[in-house]
C-alpha cells in the first residue's frame, strides 16, 4: 500500500457511503420496519415517546424493545450511562435525528 493515496481511497469510500445514505433516505421505508416520524419530549427536553409512520405511539421502553427486535427503521440501541438508549443511525443527516423530528 505504499503507492496508494490514502486520502483518495478514503474520499472514494466516503462518497460511496454518502450515495448509499442518499439512496436509503429517498426510499423512505425499509421493508418490514416502521419509521419513526415524530417524538414527544418532557419538560427537560428528554424524548419520552415516539410516533411511527403507521400512527402508532410508543412509550420509550416499548420503542427500545421494538428497536432491539429489529422492528424500527433507522435507529440503533446503545448501552450508555448504565442503560439502553435509542438513537438515530449515524448517517450524517441532521434533519432525521430523533431530536430534530416533529413533536406530537
Jmol script that loads the backbone (N, CA, C; Angstrom):
load data "model"
ATOM      1  N   UNK A   1       0.809  -1.193   0.000  1.00  0.00           N
ATOM      2  CA  UNK A   1       0.000   0.000   0.000  1.00  0.00           C
ATOM      3  C   UNK A   1       0.851   1.255   0.000  1.00  0.00           C
ATOM      4  N   UNK A   2       2.128   1.138  -0.153  1.00  0.00           N
ATOM      5  CA  UNK A   2       2.990   2.309  -0.127  1.00  0.00           C
ATOM      6  C   UNK A   2       2.684   3.284  -1.245  1.00  0.00           C
ATOM      7  N   UNK A   3       2.227   2.797  -2.391  1.00  0.00           N
ATOM      8  CA  UNK A   3       1.980   3.663  -3.535  1.00  0.00           C
ATOM      9  C   UNK A   3       0.554   4.194  -3.589  1.00  0.00           C
ATOM     10  N   UNK A   4      -0.263   3.838  -2.657  1.00  0.00           N
ATOM     11  CA  UNK A   4      -1.665   4.255  -2.664  1.00  0.00           C
ATOM     12  C   UNK A   4      -1.819   5.624  -2.011  1.00  0.00           C
ATOM     13  N   UNK A   5      -2.780   6.368  -2.499  1.00  0.00           N
ATOM     14  CA  UNK A   5      -3.107   7.661  -1.925  1.00  0.00           C
ATOM     15  C   UNK A   5      -4.227   7.451  -0.905  1.00  0.00           C
ATOM     16  N   UNK A   6      -3.871   7.506   0.366  1.00  0.00           N
ATOM     17  CA  UNK A   6      -4.833   7.233   1.423  1.00  0.00           C
ATOM     18  C   UNK A   6      -6.020   8.200   1.387  1.00  0.00           C
ATOM     19  N   UNK A   7      -5.755   9.477   1.094  1.00  0.00           N
ATOM     20  CA  UNK A   7      -6.844  10.451   1.002  1.00  0.00           C
ATOM     21  C   UNK A   7      -7.804  10.080  -0.119  1.00  0.00           C
ATOM     22  N   UNK A   8      -7.271   9.684  -1.247  1.00  0.00           N
ATOM     23  CA  UNK A   8      -8.105   9.318  -2.392  1.00  0.00           C
ATOM     24  C   UNK A   8      -8.980   8.109  -2.068  1.00  0.00           C
ATOM     25  N   UNK A   9      -8.402   7.127  -1.416  1.00  0.00           N
ATOM     26  CA  UNK A   9      -9.150   5.920  -1.043  1.00  0.00           C
ATOM     27  C   UNK A   9     -10.252   6.272  -0.047  1.00  0.00           C
ATOM     28  N   UNK A  10      -9.914   7.085   0.940  1.00  0.00           N
ATOM     29  CA  UNK A  10     -10.911   7.468   1.940  1.00  0.00           C
ATOM     30  C   UNK A  10     -12.035   8.285   1.304  1.00  0.00           C
ATOM     31  N   UNK A  11     -11.695   9.233   0.450  1.00  0.00           N
ATOM     32  CA  UNK A  11     -12.712  10.064  -0.195  1.00  0.00           C
ATOM     33  C   UNK A  11     -13.632   9.230  -1.084  1.00  0.00           C
ATOM     34  N   UNK A  12     -13.091   8.244  -1.776  1.00  0.00           N
ATOM     35  CA  UNK A  12     -13.922   7.354  -2.598  1.00  0.00           C
ATOM     36  C   UNK A  12     -14.883   6.577  -1.707  1.00  0.00           C
ATOM     37  N   UNK A  13     -14.386   6.083  -0.587  1.00  0.00           N
ATOM     38  CA  UNK A  13     -15.225   5.362   0.377  1.00  0.00           C
ATOM     39  C   UNK A  13     -16.321   6.278   0.916  1.00  0.00           C
ATOM     40  N   UNK A  14     -15.955   7.491   1.303  1.00  0.00           N
ATOM     41  CA  UNK A  14     -16.909   8.445   1.860  1.00  0.00           C
ATOM     42  C   UNK A  14     -17.992   8.791   0.838  1.00  0.00           C
ATOM     43  N   UNK A  15     -17.611   8.986  -0.422  1.00  0.00           N
ATOM     44  CA  UNK A  15     -18.594   9.270  -1.470  1.00  0.00           C
ATOM     45  C   UNK A  15     -19.550   8.099  -1.664  1.00  0.00           C
ATOM     46  N   UNK A  16     -19.025   6.897  -1.595  1.00  0.00           N
ATOM     47  CA  UNK A  16     -19.858   5.702  -1.742  1.00  0.00           C
ATOM     48  C   UNK A  16     -20.878   5.628  -0.609  1.00  0.00           C
ATOM     49  N   UNK A  17     -20.431   5.889   0.605  1.00  0.00           N
ATOM     50  CA  UNK A  17     -21.321   5.860   1.762  1.00  0.00           C
ATOM     51  C   UNK A  17     -22.368   6.960   1.650  1.00  0.00           C
ATOM     52  N   UNK A  18     -21.975   8.166   1.251  1.00  0.00           N
ATOM     53  CA  UNK A  18     -22.927   9.264   1.115  1.00  0.00           C
ATOM     54  C   UNK A  18     -23.978   8.950   0.060  1.00  0.00           C
ATOM     55  N   UNK A  19     -23.568   8.340  -1.049  1.00  0.00           N
ATOM     56  CA  UNK A  19     -24.526   7.946  -2.078  1.00  0.00           C
ATOM     57  C   UNK A  19     -25.503   6.906  -1.554  1.00  0.00           C
ATOM     58  N   UNK A  20     -25.000   5.965  -0.765  1.00  0.00           N
ATOM     59  CA  UNK A  20     -25.850   4.930  -0.189  1.00  0.00           C
ATOM     60  C   UNK A  20     -26.844   5.542   0.787  1.00  0.00           C
ATOM     61  N   UNK A  21     -26.390   6.488   1.612  1.00  0.00           N
ATOM     62  CA  UNK A  21     -27.265   7.159   2.570  1.00  0.00           C
ATOM     63  C   UNK A  21     -28.356   7.920   1.834  1.00  0.00           C
ATOM     64  N   UNK A  22     -27.989   8.644   0.780  1.00  0.00           N
ATOM     65  CA  UNK A  22     -28.971   9.376  -0.013  1.00  0.00           C
ATOM     66  C   UNK A  22     -30.009   8.421  -0.596  1.00  0.00           C
ATOM     67  N   UNK A  23     -29.539   7.308  -1.126  1.00  0.00           N
ATOM     68  CA  UNK A  23     -30.433   6.327  -1.724  1.00  0.00           C
ATOM     69  C   UNK A  23     -31.403   5.777  -0.684  1.00  0.00           C
ATOM     70  N   UNK A  24     -30.889   5.435   0.496  1.00  0.00           N
ATOM     71  CA  UNK A  24     -31.736   4.884   1.554  1.00  0.00           C
ATOM     72  C   UNK A  24     -32.719   5.910   2.077  1.00  0.00           C
ATOM     73  N   UNK A  25     -32.295   7.172   2.195  1.00  0.00           N
ATOM     74  CA  UNK A  25     -33.197   8.178   2.752  1.00  0.00           C
ATOM     75  C   UNK A  25     -34.279   8.582   1.764  1.00  0.00           C
ATOM     76  N   UNK A  26     -34.021   8.497   0.469  1.00  0.00           N
ATOM     77  CA  UNK A  26     -35.060   8.821  -0.506  1.00  0.00           C
ATOM     78  C   UNK A  26     -36.032   7.664  -0.688  1.00  0.00           C
ATOM     79  N   UNK A  27     -35.607   6.450  -0.370  1.00  0.00           N
ATOM     80  CA  UNK A  27     -36.513   5.314  -0.455  1.00  0.00           C
ATOM     81  C   UNK A  27     -37.571   5.377   0.633  1.00  0.00           C
ATOM     82  N   UNK A  28     -37.235   6.021   1.750  1.00  0.00           N
ATOM     83  CA  UNK A  28     -38.203   6.207   2.830  1.00  0.00           C
ATOM     84  C   UNK A  28     -38.366   4.997   3.712  1.00  0.00           C
ATOM     85  N   UNK A  29     -39.100   4.006   3.268  1.00  0.00           N
ATOM     86  CA  UNK A  29     -39.419   2.880   4.130  1.00  0.00           C
ATOM     87  C   UNK A  29     -38.438   1.737   3.938  1.00  0.00           C
ATOM     88  N   UNK A  30     -38.298   0.975   4.971  1.00  0.00           N
ATOM     89  CA  UNK A  30     -37.497  -0.239   4.937  1.00  0.00           C
ATOM     90  C   UNK A  30     -38.482  -1.390   5.088  1.00  0.00           C
ATOM     91  N   UNK A  31     -38.481  -2.350   4.165  1.00  0.00           N
ATOM     92  CA  UNK A  31     -39.465  -3.442   4.233  1.00  0.00           C
ATOM     93  C   UNK A  31     -39.493  -4.119   5.599  1.00  0.00           C
ATOM     94  N   UNK A  32     -40.679  -4.232   6.169  1.00  0.00           N
ATOM     95  CA  UNK A  32     -40.844  -4.913   7.440  1.00  0.00           C
ATOM     96  C   UNK A  32     -40.507  -4.081   8.659  1.00  0.00           C
ATOM     97  N   UNK A  33     -40.119  -2.812   8.457  1.00  0.00           N
ATOM     98  CA  UNK A  33     -39.766  -1.950   9.581  1.00  0.00           C
ATOM     99  C   UNK A  33     -40.528  -0.641   9.492  1.00  0.00           C
ATOM    100  N   UNK A  34     -40.910  -0.136  10.653  1.00  0.00           N
ATOM    101  CA  UNK A  34     -41.600   1.150  10.714  1.00  0.00           C
ATOM    102  C   UNK A  34     -40.603   2.266  10.969  1.00  0.00           C
ATOM    103  N   UNK A  35     -40.871   3.397  10.368  1.00  0.00           N
ATOM    104  CA  UNK A  35     -40.028   4.571  10.539  1.00  0.00           C
ATOM    105  C   UNK A  35     -40.635   5.461  11.620  1.00  0.00           C
ATOM    106  N   UNK A  36     -39.796   6.006  12.471  1.00  0.00           N
ATOM    107  CA  UNK A  36     -40.242   6.964  13.481  1.00  0.00           C
ATOM    108  C   UNK A  36     -40.341   8.326  12.797  1.00  0.00           C
ATOM    109  N   UNK A  37     -41.507   8.981  12.945  1.00  0.00           N
ATOM    110  CA  UNK A  37     -41.711  10.259  12.260  1.00  0.00           C
ATOM    111  C   UNK A  37     -41.850  11.446  13.213  1.00  0.00           C
ATOM    112  N   UNK A  38     -42.087  11.187  14.497  1.00  0.00           N
ATOM    113  CA  UNK A  38     -42.256  12.267  15.464  1.00  0.00           C
ATOM    114  C   UNK A  38     -41.899  11.763  16.858  1.00  0.00           C
ATOM    115  N   UNK A  39     -41.611  12.709  17.740  1.00  0.00           N
ATOM    116  CA  UNK A  39     -41.250  12.369  19.121  1.00  0.00           C
ATOM    117  C   UNK A  39     -42.026  13.253  20.094  1.00  0.00           C
ATOM    118  N   UNK A  40     -42.132  12.790  21.325  1.00  0.00           N
ATOM    119  CA  UNK A  40     -42.689  13.602  22.399  1.00  0.00           C
ATOM    120  C   UNK A  40     -41.583  13.770  23.435  1.00  0.00           C
ATOM    121  N   UNK A  41     -41.435  15.007  23.916  1.00  0.00           N
ATOM    122  CA  UNK A  41     -40.409  15.310  24.917  1.00  0.00           C
ATOM    123  C   UNK A  41     -41.058  15.769  26.210  1.00  0.00           C
ATOM    124  N   UNK A  42     -40.345  15.539  27.314  1.00  0.00           N
ATOM    125  CA  UNK A  42     -40.822  16.042  28.600  1.00  0.00           C
ATOM    126  C   UNK A  42     -40.335  17.485  28.784  1.00  0.00           C
ATOM    127  N   UNK A  43     -40.606  18.061  29.926  1.00  0.00           N
ATOM    128  CA  UNK A  43     -40.234  19.458  30.186  1.00  0.00           C
ATOM    129  C   UNK A  43     -38.718  19.673  30.198  1.00  0.00           C
ATOM    130  N   UNK A  44     -37.947  18.607  30.421  1.00  0.00           N
ATOM    131  CA  UNK A  44     -36.492  18.712  30.421  1.00  0.00           C
ATOM    132  C   UNK A  44     -35.897  18.552  29.020  1.00  0.00           C
ATOM    133  N   UNK A  45     -36.758  18.269  28.025  1.00  0.00           N
ATOM    134  CA  UNK A  45     -36.274  18.080  26.663  1.00  0.00           C
ATOM    135  C   UNK A  45     -35.882  16.654  26.339  1.00  0.00           C
ATOM    136  N   UNK A  46     -36.149  15.728  27.257  1.00  0.00           N
ATOM    137  CA  UNK A  46     -35.852  14.314  27.024  1.00  0.00           C
ATOM    138  C   UNK A  46     -36.958  13.690  26.179  1.00  0.00           C
ATOM    139  N   UNK A  47     -36.579  12.852  25.230  1.00  0.00           N
ATOM    140  CA  UNK A  47     -37.572  12.145  24.423  1.00  0.00           C
ATOM    141  C   UNK A  47     -38.195  11.055  25.289  1.00  0.00           C
ATOM    142  N   UNK A  48     -39.538  11.060  25.348  1.00  0.00           N
ATOM    143  CA  UNK A  48     -40.232  10.085  26.197  1.00  0.00           C
ATOM    144  C   UNK A  48     -41.167   9.180  25.409  1.00  0.00           C
ATOM    145  N   UNK A  49     -41.439   9.518  24.129  1.00  0.00           N
ATOM    146  CA  UNK A  49     -42.329   8.695  23.322  1.00  0.00           C
ATOM    147  C   UNK A  49     -42.062   8.941  21.840  1.00  0.00           C
ATOM    148  N   UNK A  50     -42.542   8.015  21.012  1.00  0.00           N
ATOM    149  CA  UNK A  50     -42.289   8.055  19.572  1.00  0.00           C
ATOM    150  C   UNK A  50     -43.572   7.777  18.815  1.00  0.00           C
ATOM    151  N   UNK A  51     -43.706   8.388  17.636  1.00  0.00           N
ATOM    152  CA  UNK A  51     -44.835   8.112  16.748  1.00  0.00           C
ATOM    153  C   UNK A  51     -44.270   7.543  15.457  1.00  0.00           C
ATOM    154  N   UNK A  52     -44.857   6.441  14.990  1.00  0.00           N
ATOM    155  CA  UNK A  52     -44.362   5.797  13.779  1.00  0.00           C
ATOM    156  C   UNK A  52     -45.172   6.258  12.564  1.00  0.00           C
ATOM    157  N   UNK A  53     -44.656   5.925  11.401  1.00  0.00           N
ATOM    158  CA  UNK A  53     -45.333   6.288  10.157  1.00  0.00           C
ATOM    159  C   UNK A  53     -46.714   5.646  10.028  1.00  0.00           C
ATOM    160  N   UNK A  54     -46.964   4.589  10.789  1.00  0.00           N
ATOM    161  CA  UNK A  54     -48.277   3.925  10.783  1.00  0.00           C
ATOM    162  C   UNK A  54     -49.220   4.519  11.825  1.00  0.00           C
ATOM    163  N   UNK A  55     -48.758   5.571  12.519  1.00  0.00           N
ATOM    164  CA  UNK A  55     -49.593   6.243  13.503  1.00  0.00           C
ATOM    165  C   UNK A  55     -49.528   5.666  14.899  1.00  0.00           C
ATOM    166  N   UNK A  56     -48.715   4.639  15.089  1.00  0.00           N
ATOM    167  CA  UNK A  56     -48.603   4.060  16.435  1.00  0.00           C
ATOM    168  C   UNK A  56     -47.788   4.991  17.327  1.00  0.00           C
ATOM    169  N   UNK A  57     -48.198   5.104  18.584  1.00  0.00           N
ATOM    170  CA  UNK A  57     -47.467   5.881  19.575  1.00  0.00           C
ATOM    171  C   UNK A  57     -46.850   4.913  20.568  1.00  0.00           C
ATOM    172  N   UNK A  58     -45.540   4.990  20.706  1.00  0.00           N
ATOM    173  CA  UNK A  58     -44.802   4.061  21.565  1.00  0.00           C
ATOM    174  C   UNK A  58     -44.135   4.810  22.702  1.00  0.00           C
ATOM    175  N   UNK A  59     -44.285   4.291  23.919  1.00  0.00           N
ATOM    176  CA  UNK A  59     -43.516   4.845  25.023  1.00  0.00           C
ATOM    177  C   UNK A  59     -42.053   4.456  24.819  1.00  0.00           C
ATOM    178  N   UNK A  60     -41.161   5.045  25.587  1.00  0.00           N
ATOM    179  CA  UNK A  60     -39.725   4.843  25.381  1.00  0.00           C
ATOM    180  C   UNK A  60     -39.326   3.375  25.510  1.00  0.00           C
ATOM    181  N   UNK A  61     -39.827   2.701  26.523  1.00  0.00           N
ATOM    182  CA  UNK A  61     -39.454   1.311  26.764  1.00  0.00           C
ATOM    183  C   UNK A  61     -39.953   0.404  25.639  1.00  0.00           C
ATOM    184  N   UNK A  62     -41.172   0.627  25.176  1.00  0.00           N
ATOM    185  CA  UNK A  62     -41.701  -0.171  24.058  1.00  0.00           C
ATOM    186  C   UNK A  62     -40.888   0.059  22.787  1.00  0.00           C
ATOM    187  N   UNK A  63     -40.516   1.306  22.535  1.00  0.00           N
ATOM    188  CA  UNK A  63     -39.706   1.612  21.358  1.00  0.00           C
ATOM    189  C   UNK A  63     -38.340   0.937  21.450  1.00  0.00           C
ATOM    190  N   UNK A  64     -37.749   0.922  22.630  1.00  0.00           N
ATOM    191  CA  UNK A  64     -36.472   0.222  22.816  1.00  0.00           C
ATOM    192  C   UNK A  64     -36.610  -1.260  22.479  1.00  0.00           C
ATOM    193  N   UNK A  65     -37.655  -1.883  22.983  1.00  0.00           N
ATOM    194  CA  UNK A  65     -37.873  -3.310  22.728  1.00  0.00           C
ATOM    195  C   UNK A  65     -38.087  -3.581  21.240  1.00  0.00           C
ATOM    196  N   UNK A  66     -38.865  -2.732  20.571  1.00  0.00           N
ATOM    197  CA  UNK A  66     -39.100  -2.921  19.142  1.00  0.00           C
ATOM    198  C   UNK A  66     -37.824  -2.689  18.331  1.00  0.00           C
ATOM    199  N   UNK A  67     -37.025  -1.721  18.750  1.00  0.00           N
ATOM    200  CA  UNK A  67     -35.756  -1.473  18.058  1.00  0.00           C
ATOM    201  C   UNK A  67     -34.813  -2.661  18.239  1.00  0.00           C
ATOM    202  N   UNK A  68     -34.751  -3.206  19.434  1.00  0.00           N
ATOM    203  CA  UNK A  68     -33.912  -4.387  19.689  1.00  0.00           C
ATOM    204  C   UNK A  68     -34.361  -5.578  18.845  1.00  0.00           C
ATOM    205  N   UNK A  69     -35.673  -5.665  18.606  1.00  0.00           N
ATOM    206  CA  UNK A  69     -36.226  -6.774  17.822  1.00  0.00           C
ATOM    207  C   UNK A  69     -36.133  -6.510  16.316  1.00  0.00           C
ATOM    208  N   UNK A  70     -35.589  -5.353  15.937  1.00  0.00           N
ATOM    209  CA  UNK A  70     -35.422  -5.036  14.528  1.00  0.00           C
ATOM    210  C   UNK A  70     -36.687  -4.577  13.835  1.00  0.00           C
ATOM    211  N   UNK A  71     -37.644  -4.063  14.595  1.00  0.00           N
ATOM    212  CA  UNK A  71     -38.926  -3.658  14.013  1.00  0.00           C
ATOM    213  C   UNK A  71     -38.986  -2.179  13.636  1.00  0.00           C
ATOM    214  N   UNK A  72     -37.992  -1.385  14.052  1.00  0.00           N
ATOM    215  CA  UNK A  72     -37.975   0.041  13.740  1.00  0.00           C
ATOM    216  C   UNK A  72     -36.800   0.359  12.818  1.00  0.00           C
ATOM    217  N   UNK A  73     -37.069   1.183  11.816  1.00  0.00           N
ATOM    218  CA  UNK A  73     -36.051   1.534  10.824  1.00  0.00           C
ATOM    219  C   UNK A  73     -35.223   2.741  11.280  1.00  0.00           C
ATOM    220  N   UNK A  74     -33.974   2.738  10.883  1.00  0.00           N
ATOM    221  CA  UNK A  74     -33.061   3.876  11.034  1.00  0.00           C
ATOM    222  C   UNK A  74     -32.768   4.276  12.480  1.00  0.00           C
ATOM    223  N   UNK A  75     -32.850   3.334  13.414  1.00  0.00           N
ATOM    224  CA  UNK A  75     -32.481   3.602  14.800  1.00  0.00           C
ATOM    225  C   UNK A  75     -31.593   2.468  15.308  1.00  0.00           C
ATOM    226  N   UNK A  76     -30.793   2.795  16.308  1.00  0.00           N
ATOM    227  CA  UNK A  76     -29.929   1.816  16.957  1.00  0.00           C
ATOM    228  C   UNK A  76     -30.124   1.918  18.461  1.00  0.00           C
ATOM    229  N   UNK A  77     -29.853   0.832  19.158  1.00  0.00           N
ATOM    230  CA  UNK A  77     -29.889   0.828  20.620  1.00  0.00           C
ATOM    231  C   UNK A  77     -28.452   0.740  21.116  1.00  0.00           C
ATOM    232  N   UNK A  78     -28.080   1.675  21.991  1.00  0.00           N
ATOM    233  CA  UNK A  78     -26.754   1.705  22.587  1.00  0.00           C
ATOM    234  C   UNK A  78     -26.881   1.533  24.087  1.00  0.00           C
ATOM    235  N   UNK A  79     -25.896   0.927  24.687  1.00  0.00           N
ATOM    236  CA  UNK A  79     -25.856   0.836  26.140  1.00  0.00           C
ATOM    237  C   UNK A  79     -24.860   1.886  26.614  1.00  0.00           C
ATOM    238  N   UNK A  80     -25.394   2.903  27.285  1.00  0.00           N
ATOM    239  CA  UNK A  80     -24.558   4.007  27.742  1.00  0.00           C
ATOM    240  C   UNK A  80     -25.151   4.547  29.030  1.00  0.00           C
ATOM    241  N   UNK A  81     -24.321   5.063  29.881  1.00  0.00           N
ATOM    242  CA  UNK A  81     -24.769   5.607  31.170  1.00  0.00           C
ATOM    243  C   UNK A  81     -25.466   4.551  32.021  1.00  0.00           C
ATOM    244  N   UNK A  82     -25.111   3.288  31.813  1.00  0.00           N
ATOM    245  CA  UNK A  82     -25.684   2.204  32.592  1.00  0.00           C
ATOM    246  C   UNK A  82     -27.080   1.784  32.161  1.00  0.00           C
ATOM    247  N   UNK A  83     -27.530   2.239  30.983  1.00  0.00           N
ATOM    248  CA  UNK A  83     -28.863   1.881  30.497  1.00  0.00           C
ATOM    249  C   UNK A  83     -28.867   1.844  28.977  1.00  0.00           C
ATOM    250  N   UNK A  84     -29.918   1.275  28.424  1.00  0.00           N
ATOM    251  CA  UNK A  84     -30.083   1.264  26.972  1.00  0.00           C
ATOM    252  C   UNK A  84     -30.708   2.576  26.534  1.00  0.00           C
ATOM    253  N   UNK A  85     -30.226   3.119  25.418  1.00  0.00           N
ATOM    254  CA  UNK A  85     -30.791   4.345  24.873  1.00  0.00           C
ATOM    255  C   UNK A  85     -31.010   4.158  23.381  1.00  0.00           C
ATOM    256  N   UNK A  86     -32.022   4.838  22.878  1.00  0.00           N
ATOM    257  CA  UNK A  86     -32.377   4.771  21.463  1.00  0.00           C
ATOM    258  C   UNK A  86     -31.781   5.973  20.756  1.00  0.00           C
ATOM    259  N   UNK A  87     -31.125   5.719  19.634  1.00  0.00           N
ATOM    260  CA  UNK A  87     -30.510   6.794  18.855  1.00  0.00           C
ATOM    261  C   UNK A  87     -30.764   6.586  17.376  1.00  0.00           C
ATOM    262  N   UNK A  88     -30.739   7.678  16.640  1.00  0.00           N
ATOM    263  CA  UNK A  88     -30.815   7.602  15.182  1.00  0.00           C
ATOM    264  C   UNK A  88     -29.554   6.948  14.657  1.00  0.00           C
ATOM    265  N   UNK A  89     -29.672   6.252  13.533  1.00  0.00           N
ATOM    266  CA  UNK A  89     -28.482   5.716  12.896  1.00  0.00           C
ATOM    267  C   UNK A  89     -27.605   6.878  12.466  1.00  0.00           C
ATOM    268  N   UNK A  90     -26.309   6.769  12.673  1.00  0.00           N
ATOM    269  CA  UNK A  90     -25.415   7.862  12.278  1.00  0.00           C
ATOM    270  C   UNK A  90     -25.230   7.894  10.761  1.00  0.00           C
ATOM    271  N   UNK A  91     -26.033   8.733  10.097  1.00  0.00           N
ATOM    272  CA  UNK A  91     -25.959   8.792   8.639  1.00  0.00           C
ATOM    273  C   UNK A  91     -25.496  10.151   8.124  1.00  0.00           C
ATOM    274  N   UNK A  92     -25.179  11.062   9.035  1.00  0.00           N
ATOM    275  CA  UNK A  92     -24.700  12.371   8.621  1.00  0.00           C
ATOM    276  C   UNK A  92     -25.802  13.345   8.241  1.00  0.00           C
ATOM    277  N   UNK A  93     -27.065  12.942   8.357  1.00  0.00           N
ATOM    278  CA  UNK A  93     -28.190  13.814   8.021  1.00  0.00           C
ATOM    279  C   UNK A  93     -28.829  14.278   9.325  1.00  0.00           C
ATOM    280  N   UNK A  94     -28.647  15.545   9.673  1.00  0.00           N
ATOM    281  CA  UNK A  94     -29.148  16.051  10.952  1.00  0.00           C
ATOM    282  C   UNK A  94     -30.667  16.120  11.013  1.00  0.00           C
ATOM    283  N   UNK A  95     -31.306  16.332   9.876  1.00  0.00           N
ATOM    284  CA  UNK A  95     -32.746  16.509   9.857  1.00  0.00           C
ATOM    285  C   UNK A  95     -33.518  15.273  10.320  1.00  0.00           C
ATOM    286  N   UNK A  96     -32.940  14.081  10.147  1.00  0.00           N
ATOM    287  CA  UNK A  96     -33.661  12.874  10.546  1.00  0.00           C
ATOM    288  C   UNK A  96     -33.236  12.356  11.916  1.00  0.00           C
ATOM    289  N   UNK A  97     -32.427  13.117  12.640  1.00  0.00           N
ATOM    290  CA  UNK A  97     -32.074  12.719  14.001  1.00  0.00           C
ATOM    291  C   UNK A  97     -33.316  12.775  14.877  1.00  0.00           C
ATOM    292  N   UNK A  98     -33.443  11.851  15.779  1.00  0.00           N
ATOM    293  CA  UNK A  98     -34.632  11.786  16.632  1.00  0.00           C
ATOM    294  C   UNK A  98     -34.908  13.112  17.308  1.00  0.00           C
ATOM    295  N   UNK A  99     -33.875  13.788  17.779  1.00  0.00           N
ATOM    296  CA  UNK A  99     -34.040  15.040  18.489  1.00  0.00           C
ATOM    297  C   UNK A  99     -34.577  16.149  17.589  1.00  0.00           C
ATOM    298  N   UNK A 100     -34.429  16.006  16.280  1.00  0.00           N
ATOM    299  CA  UNK A 100     -34.870  17.038  15.338  1.00  0.00           C
ATOM    300  C   UNK A 100     -36.206  16.735  14.674  1.00  0.00           C
ATOM    301  N   UNK A 101     -36.815  15.611  14.990  1.00  0.00           N
ATOM    302  CA  UNK A 101     -38.104  15.267  14.384  1.00  0.00           C
ATOM    303  C   UNK A 101     -39.216  16.158  14.947  1.00  0.00           C
ATOM    304  N   UNK A 102     -40.327  16.219  14.220  1.00  0.00           N
ATOM    305  CA  UNK A 102     -41.505  16.953  14.697  1.00  0.00           C
ATOM    306  C   UNK A 102     -41.984  16.348  16.008  1.00  0.00           C
ATOM    307  N   UNK A 103     -42.710  17.153  16.786  1.00  0.00           N
ATOM    308  CA  UNK A 103     -43.296  16.612  18.007  1.00  0.00           C
ATOM    309  C   UNK A 103     -44.775  16.293  17.794  1.00  0.00           C
ATOM    310  N   UNK A 104     -45.276  15.447  18.666  1.00  0.00           N
ATOM    311  CA  UNK A 104     -46.701  15.088  18.599  1.00  0.00           C
ATOM    312  C   UNK A 104     -47.311  15.190  19.979  1.00  0.00           C
TER     313      UNK A 104
END
end "model"
wireframe off; spacefill off
backbone 0.3
color backbone group
